[in-house]
Amino acid sequence: MNAVRPNAFRVFSVVRGLITSKEYLMKTIRLALFFAALCGLAFTVRAAEHTSLQGILIAASNEPGQTDRRLTEYEPTLRKILRFESYRHLGEDSTGLGVPASGSLSLGDGHQLEVTTESSDGKSIHLKVRWTAGGRTLMNTGLVLRPGVPAVLGGPSTGHKGEVYAVILIGR
């Protein structure tokens, strides 16, 4: 019986050693997978899209007059879309955002854009825009911006005869 016990003990020790080795191996594999996932996450964060947005608040008027020089670059687009006689620069702001992310632009005169970037395919940026002034929502819309191509949002009256607010939004 003594001879059986040492053999049984050895078998138990070998089995216990195998289990311990297996557990060690599993822990090592889990740790390796954890680090691989962590590296993958770091790569994903680094590769995330980023965009910068510029918003310009303007007043568009039916009164003849000169357009503000700061809007010269956008005047052909403004005339094509809004069809007013003159344009005044009222304020602007810009921000950088990841995709997806949210941010805001304070354009002046109490006007603010709350922007949520949703996706980007490298050629365009899909976003949602909420335009507010004085705590009142003026517009909720979705846009697809191409880098460098301005989008124009027509807004409400400024309170002056024949004059309305508008926003130029440019993604880069």
N, C-alpha and C positions, 0 to 999 in steps of 0.2 A: 504494500500500500504506500510505503514511503517512496518507492520508485515512481509510482503514478503521480503522486503529488508534485514532485519537482517538474515532471514533464507537463502536467496540467498548468503549473505556475508559469513555465516557460511559454506555453501556448498562449496563456492569458496575457503575458508580458508582450509577446510579439503582436497579438491582436490589438492590445492597448496602444502599442507603439505605432501600428498601422493607422489606428483611429486618430491618434495624436498627429501623425504625419499628414493624414487626410485633412484634418481640421486646419492644420498649419497651411497646407496647400490652398484650401478654400479661402482662408483669410487673406493669403497673399494674392490670390486671384481677385477677390473683392476689392482689395486695396489698389491693385493695378487698374481695375475697371473704374474705380472712383477717380483716380488721377487722370485716366484717359478722358472721362466725362468732364472733369474740371478743365483740362486742356482744350477740349472741344468747345466748352462754354466760353472760355477766354478768346478763342479764335472767332466764335460767332459774334461776341461783343465787339471785337476789333473790326470785323468785317461789316458791321451794321452800316446801313446807308445813313448819310448825313446831308442835310440841305440847309441853305440859308434863304430866308424870306425877307423881302422888303415890301412894306406897304406905304403908299403915299395917299394922303387925304387931299382932295382937291374940291374946288367949287367950280362948277361949269355954268356958264351964263349965256343967255341969248343976247345980251348987250354987246355991241361991237367993242372991241378993245384988243389990247395986246395980250398974248398968252405969256404967263410967267416963264422966264428963260430956263428955269430949272425943269420945266416940262417939255422943252423943245424936242427932246428925244422921243417923247410919247405922243406928241400932238397929232401926227397922222392917224395913229390908232384911236385916240380920243375922238377926233372928228369923224372917223369912219363909224365908230360904235355909238357915241353919244349925240353927235350932230349939233353941237352948240357952237357959238361964235368965239368965246374966249374961255380960258382956264386959269384959275389961280391956285397956287400951291399953298395949302393950309398947315401941313405938318407931315412928318414921316417917322417911321421907326423900322428897325430890322432885328431879326433874331436868327439864331442857328438852332436847328432841331434835328434830332435823330428821326429815323423812320422805323417804327411808329413812335410818336411822341406828341405832346401838347405844349403850347406856349401862347403868349399873347403879344400883341403889338399895340402900343399906345400912340395913336396917330395925331393927337392934338385935338383941341376944341371939344374935349370930352368923348371923343370917338375911340373905340377899341375894337380890335379884331382878336377873337379867340380862335386859334388855329390848331387843328389836330391832323397831323400827317398820318395817313393810313398805310400807304404802300408806295413803292417806287420800283420801276423796272429799268432804271438807268436812263430812259428816254423821257419819262414823265413822272410827276409826283401826284398821287391822289390824296386830296385833303378835304376836310370839312372846315367851313368858315362860319363863325357867328359874329356878326357886326352889331355892336351895341353903342348907344350914346345916352348918357344920363340915366343909366339903369334900364333903358328900354331896348329891346331887341329890334333892330332894323331889318336884319336879314339873316337867314340860315340857309346855307347852300353848300353843295359839294362842287369841287373843281378838280380838273386835271390840268396841272401846270407843266408846260415844257420849259426847261431851263432857258432863261433869258427872254422868254416870250411873255409880255405883260397880259394879265387878265384885268378887265375893267368891270367893276361892280357899280351900277347906277343906284343912287340912294334917294332919300327924301329931299324936300325943299329945305333950303337954308333959312328960309323966312324972308329972303329978299326976292322981289318980283323977278320971275324968270330964271332963278338960280337954284341949282341942286347940288347936293353933295355927291361925290363919287370917290371910289378907291381904286387905285392901281395896285395890283399885287404881282410881284415878280419873284420867281423862284430861281435859285442859282445852284 
